């Protein structure tokens, strides 16, 4: 009998690999249509993730990807960040890129900015999945949310967090570089939090710099 968790793990990994392959292709192909194809795939990936979250929001957070599949999930934030850097280059090049690949500088800039936004969203969604996997693999609760804690934390068993909690945790880290009101209770989870915080800091700095340059360029037109 086919195990549903194995099927879900395979589908999730296949979707990740498609996004990764297209991200790397857009990076090395340096082609307008390659970047456009990656952006379409990224948008579909995010849309499907949203549908899955909506359908499973009340079913707990058990992530079917464990072991090697869980470690492979680290490739997604790396590849999407590289694709985001490539999109930033497209947005900054503007006219010179348009002369070679796109119809106009405006379309090149729009393509680049869209790629940056999609990469930013994918980065934090990917880390959300990493946190879910590490939480599922941990023998003891790796994260503790405020509503899970009573007057005496040791006497109150933590409630299983859902997708909203992990989305909140990932995007709070991605925007503030802090865990806010969530307690991180294991070393493995702390290591992921440190990587995510540092990664987000530099990527957000890139986004701000590119946004400033693009707005400045359009202001002078």
Secondary structure, 3 states (H helix, E strand, C coil): CCCHHHHHHHHHHHHHHHHHHHHHHHHHHCCHHHHHHHHHHHHHHHHHHHHHHHHHCCCCCCCCCCCHHHHHCHHHHHHHHHHHHHHHHHHHHCHHHHHHCCCCHHHHHHHHHHHHHHHHHHHHHHHHHHHHHHHHHCCCCCEECHHHCCCCHHHCCCCCCCHHHHHHHHHHHHHHCCCCCCEECCHHHHHHHHHHHHHHHHHHHHHHHHHHHHHHHHHCC
